[in-house]
Structure formats: structure tokens, C-alpha cells
Amino acid sequence: MTPIAPAKEALALHGGTPVRAKFLPYGRQSIDEEDITAVAETLRSDWLTTGPKVGEFEEAFAAWVGARYAVSFSSGTAALHGAAFAAGLGPGDEAITSPLTFAATANCVLYQGGTPVFSDVREDTLNIDPERVSERITARTKALLPVDYAGHPADLDALHKIAGRHGLIVIEDGCHALGAEHRGRRVGRISHMTVFSFHPVKHLTTGEGGMVTTDNVRFADTLRKFRNHGISSEARERQAHGQWHYEMVLLGFNYRLTDIACALGLRQLAKIESNLARRRQIAARYSETLSSISGVTLPVVQDHVLPAWHLYPVRLKLDSLKVSRAEIFQALRAENLGVNVHYIPVHLHPYYRDRFGYKPGDYPLAESAYERLVSLPIFHGMTDRDVEDVISALRKVMAEYAA
Ligand SMILES: Cc1ncc(COP(=O)(O)O)c(C=O)c1O
């Protein structure tokens, strides 16, 4: 008797039963009772903002990362703005960054009246390619703004060498990379300034929130003023002039993070090691099992880094598939998998096209990656069942569409 091949399961997109009954997002927060208690205690305290939790969170964060100073901000975007200001970026200045990032990375240069200059990514890690960066440097270049894409640190050695040669400041966008390591050193203690985000999909959340870490006392001082209207509120000045006295010494903003948020951040920071361990476990399971699925390329990890796995982005081998990324994306969504795409290259957003004249083809590696990328769900609260559902759904969809 000839064996009968098992019937291929119909895709949910075509009316079949989805792999999951409930939608699984690509990322989400984990909040436990300790977090809720800490926030409630702060709500009952005298200080909802500018109180003691802010300093406590900043000190604990700096200590964990291994930086001398950490200055909190109301978002990662505000933190990037602060870093661009502290670096002295202004009209006429250029900062070189990756096109494959969230728009906020480049926008912070525009906030300061400077010009973001994009430089294409490496094909393997999708991080900015240091060799191309050198070609983009002009007399106006003031800063490099590498992004640790998906939580894999950029080529920080090479970038710092270039920065040293040209007297540039390195502002690292580490919004994906809290807990990542580069040659055994944690992201946050390597660059002149490193920026983090505490949005709910990140490794640690405060609702909205951000941080800049630095070893440079002048940067730390400027960052503190900038996020507080540019006000210098040194105790000795207040004593000299009476308690009411303060001086605005630069044009800042209200970018403060509240004590409510910092109380949550402190509790979340206490769980960062286990959150990272869980993300690494999930990534290892994906890498081990998904390598047998044809039609996808898995993320590359360089030998000298330990990624933080904010994202797990696979790339579709479009040549060996019957359909486009859009159809695969819809098919995975129909299976109730919250896949996503990171990122539409920044230069292709209408604002950047209209203002700077960018067009498709300007950064071919970032664009080619974008057309193929699909971020699979990864977050520390995922159960083993969730992880296996992702694997099953990807296997089911790719089997349907393999050419
Ligand atoms: C690479 C990158 N930079 C900056 C940001 C901005 O952070 P936030 O959302 O906290 O403003 C994000 C947020 O998703 C990000 O992914």
C-alpha cells in the first residue's frame, strides 16, 4: 500500500483554523503585583514627580549598565533629543545614522536644526556599515548615531575608531539593546552617550520613558538641565539667593520622567536579568528550529556580541516563494501571530522624501532588507506554548508558499 501523504492544513487566510485562537503580539510588557504595589505606594507618597524615585532609578540603572551617570527622560525620543542637544548638534551640523531604524533616531538631529545623513547597513546584522560611514564624513559631521538593530550591538569598535579620528561624538541608539554586550561590555557604557527607551515592548517599561547613560559629567549636567526647562537648580545657588531662586540657563523642555514611572522602572529593573534570559532562551529555540524551514533567513549574531533580542527579525527568501512578503504577512496575521515589520527605511517616509529628495534606490541594502523583513513575536512574558505556536504557524505558512 502506498502511504497517503497527510493532508496539508488549510491556512487561516484561506478559511482554515488558525494555529492560535488568541492573537499573540510581537512584544508586550509584563507587569506583576510588585510593580503595581510600587506604583501605588508612590501614588500615596508626597512626590509624584521630581521626587526621590527619579534619582533612585537613575542610580540603579547607571550601576546595572556600568555607566557613571544615567539621566531619565519622558521617552526614548526625548532622550535622543537631549543627547543631540548635549552633543552640541545645531544648524549646519550633520550626524550619520542608519536608514533602517525608527524615525525618532534621525528626527532628533532635525529637532536641533541639524541634518541627518544616512549610511547604508551591513547585509548580515543590518547595522550601519562602518566602511560606508567613513565615506559620508564631511567637515560638517559632528556625531555618529548608530542603532543596535533588534538588540544586536553595532560595530562599536570600528565606529569609535572613526569617531576618534574625526573628533566625533558617538550617540548610540540602544533603544533595542538594554542588556546587550559588545566584547563583554554592556551597551550603555561604551559610547559617549547611549539612549534607551522604556516603551512597553522593550526589556523594561515605565509606560513611556527613556534614559541617557554617559561617563561624561558635562553631558550629564547638560542633559539634566535640558529635560527640566534648562533650569539650573543647584542647591548652593538656592541657598545663596533664597529658596525661591532658580535660573534658566539654556532653552530646555519639560522632558521629566515622573516618580510614578520611576517607581515602576525600579521594580522592572530588578527583573531585567530574568527578562533577558527568557528572551535569549526564546531566540535560541527559534534559531534551532527555524533553520530547517526553507524560505527564511535567520538573524546573524557576531561572535563578539551578546544580543538583547528586542526583536527576532527573519528575512524571506523571496526568490524561493510563490508570493510576496505582504501575503505571507497577512497569512501569519490570520494565524493570529502578531508579526510586524521593522522598519520602513526612514529616508522613504514622505516627510524625508519631500524635504530631502530621497527616493527608492538611495540605500539599497536597507531597502532590500525592508522588503524581506518579518519580525516574529518575542517578549519575556511568552510561554513555551506561545513560542511553539510561532514555530508551527511559520512552518505552516512557509510550506504553503514555498515555490
Ligand atoms: C531604535 C529606536 N529608537 C528610538 C525609539 C524611540 O523611543 P520611544 O518610543 O521611547 O520614544 C524607539 C522606540 O521604539 C526605537 O525603537
The ligand as an SDF file (V2000), in Angstrom:
LIG
                    3D

 16 16  0  0  0  0  0  0  0  0999 V2000
   15.5050   52.3610   17.6180 C   0  0  0  0  0  0  0  0  0  0  0  0
   14.5550   53.2470   18.3580 C   0  0  0  0  0  0  0  0  0  0  0  0
   14.9290   54.4970   18.6250 N   0  0  0  0  0  0  0  0  0  0  0  0
   14.1280   55.3350   19.3070 C   0  0  0  0  0  0  0  0  0  0  0  0
   12.8890   54.9430   19.7620 C   0  0  0  0  0  0  0  0  0  0  0  0
   12.0030   55.9230   20.4750 C   0  0  0  0  0  0  0  0  0  0  0  0
   11.6890   55.5240   21.7540 O   0  0  0  0  0  0  0  0  0  0  0  0
   10.3130   55.9810   22.4550 P   0  0  0  0  0  0  0  0  0  0  0  0
    9.2040   55.2140   21.8140 O   0  0  0  0  0  0  0  0  0  0  0  0
   10.5100   55.6070   23.8930 O   0  0  0  0  0  0  0  0  0  0  0  0
   10.1810   57.4360   22.2710 O   0  0  0  0  0  0  0  0  0  0  0  0
   12.4620   53.6450   19.5180 C   0  0  0  0  0  0  0  0  0  0  0  0
   11.1490   53.2050   20.0020 C   0  0  0  0  0  0  0  0  0  0  0  0
   10.5350   52.2850   19.6020 O   0  0  0  0  0  0  0  0  0  0  0  0
   13.3080   52.7630   18.7980 C   0  0  0  0  0  0  0  0  0  0  0  0
   12.9400   51.5080   18.5290 O   0  0  0  0  0  0  0  0  0  0  0  0
  1  2  1  0
  2  3  1  0
  2 15  2  0
  3  4  2  0
  4  5  1  0
  5  6  1  0
  5 12  2  0
  6  7  1  0
  7  8  1  0
  8  9  2  0
  8 10  1  0
  8 11  1  0
 12 13  1  0
 12 15  1  0
 13 14  2  0
 15 16  1  0
M  END
$$$$
